[in-house]
């Protein structure tokens, strides 16, 4: 049993991402060769290319099976609870604060030491 909604959402998201990447690449190439590229043409080429590649990937049995397998494996994942996420977030924040204090101390020490050496 494959989760069809998740698979279709993957293909839709991938097609939209591909469109934005192709659109940005087309604008970049167009700006390089032409002062004011035709936006309609760039958007059209990006949209048609993304649509064709998306349909090609969707109709490919190999790619569709891979997407289905990924969706099935993601259903098996044990996601952390809200309490676990909050605890991990607190650990990260405390670690960043301690590391920042240590870096500040060592930076101040190093600045004082190099300032003393350069003044001598």
C-alpha positions as CSV (number, residue, x, y, z in Angstrom):
1,X,0.0,0.0,0.0
2,X,1.6,3.3,-1.1
3,X,0.7,6.7,0.3
4,X,-0.4,8.3,-2.9
5,X,-1.0,11.8,-1.4
6,X,2.6,12.0,-0.2
7,X,4.0,10.7,-3.5
8,X,1.9,13.2,-5.5
9,X,2.9,16.0,-3.2
10,X,6.6,15.0,-3.7
11,X,6.2,15.3,-7.5
12,X,4.3,18.6,-7.2
13,X,6.9,20.1,-4.9
14,X,9.7,18.8,-7.1
15,X,8.1,20.3,-10.2
16,X,7.7,23.7,-8.5
17,X,11.2,23.6,-7.2
18,X,12.5,22.7,-10.7
19,X,10.5,25.6,-12.2
20,X,12.0,28.1,-9.8
21,X,15.5,26.8,-10.4
22,X,15.1,26.9,-14.2
23,X,13.5,30.3,-14.0
24,X,16.3,31.7,-11.9
25,X,18.9,30.1,-14.2
26,X,17.1,31.4,-17.3
27,X,17.0,34.9,-15.9
28,X,20.7,34.7,-15.0
29,X,21.7,33.4,-18.5
30,X,19.4,36.0,-20.1
31,X,20.9,38.8,-18.1
32,X,24.4,37.7,-19.1
33,X,23.6,37.7,-22.9
34,X,20.9,40.3,-23.2
35,X,20.3,43.6,-21.3
36,X,16.6,43.0,-20.7
37,X,15.6,39.4,-21.4
38,X,11.9,38.7,-22.2
39,X,10.5,37.5,-18.9
40,X,7.5,35.9,-20.6
41,X,9.8,33.8,-22.7
42,X,12.0,32.8,-19.7
43,X,9.0,31.9,-17.6
44,X,7.4,30.0,-20.4
45,X,10.5,28.0,-21.1
46,X,11.0,27.2,-17.4
47,X,7.4,26.2,-17.0
48,X,7.3,24.0,-20.0
49,X,10.6,22.4,-19.2
50,X,9.6,21.8,-15.6
51,X,6.2,20.3,-16.7
52,X,7.8,18.0,-19.3
53,X,10.5,16.8,-16.9
54,X,8.0,16.4,-14.1
55,X,5.6,14.4,-16.2
56,X,8.5,12.3,-17.5
57,X,9.6,11.6,-13.9
58,X,6.0,10.9,-12.8
59,X,5.5,8.3,-15.6
60,X,8.8,6.6,-15.0
61,X,8.2,3.4,-13.0
62,X,11.6,3.6,-11.5
63,X,11.2,7.1,-10.2
64,X,7.6,6.6,-9.0
65,X,8.7,3.4,-7.2
66,X,11.5,5.3,-5.5
67,X,9.1,8.1,-4.4
68,X,6.7,5.5,-3.0
69,X,9.4,3.7,-1.1
70,X,10.6,7.0,0.4
71,X,7.0,7.8,1.5
72,X,6.6,4.3,3.0
73,X,9.9,4.6,4.9
74,X,8.9,8.1,6.2
75,X,5.8,6.6,7.7
76,X,8.0,4.3,9.8
77,X,10.0,7.1,11.3
78,X,9.5,7.7,15.0
79,X,9.2,11.5,15.3
80,X,10.2,13.2,18.6
81,X,7.6,14.4,21.0
82,X,7.1,18.1,21.8
83,X,8.8,17.6,25.1
84,X,11.9,16.0,23.5
85,X,12.1,18.8,21.0
86,X,11.9,21.5,23.7
87,X,14.6,19.7,25.7
88,X,16.9,19.4,22.7
89,X,16.3,23.1,21.9
90,X,17.3,24.1,25.4
91,X,20.5,22.0,25.2
92,X,21.4,23.7,21.9
93,X,20.7,27.2,23.2
94,X,22.8,26.6,26.3
95,X,25.6,25.1,24.3
96,X,25.7,28.1,22.0
97,X,25.7,30.5,24.9
98,X,28.6,28.7,26.6
99,X,30.6,28.4,23.3
100,X,30.0,32.1,22.7
101,X,31.3,33.0,26.1
102,X,34.4,30.8,25.6
103,X,35.1,32.3,22.2
104,X,34.7,35.8,23.6
105,X,37.2,34.9,26.4
106,X,39.7,33.4,24.0
107,X,39.3,36.2,21.5
108,X,39.9,38.9,24.2
109,X,42.9,37.0,25.5
110,X,44.3,36.6,22.0
111,X,43.6,40.3,21.2
112,X,45.4,41.4,24.4
113,X,48.3,39.1,23.7
114,X,48.8,40.2,20.1
115,X,48.3,43.9,21.1
116,X,51.1,43.5,23.7
117,X,53.4,41.9,21.2
118,X,52.8,44.5,18.5
119,X,53.3,47.4,21.0
120,X,56.7,46.1,22.1
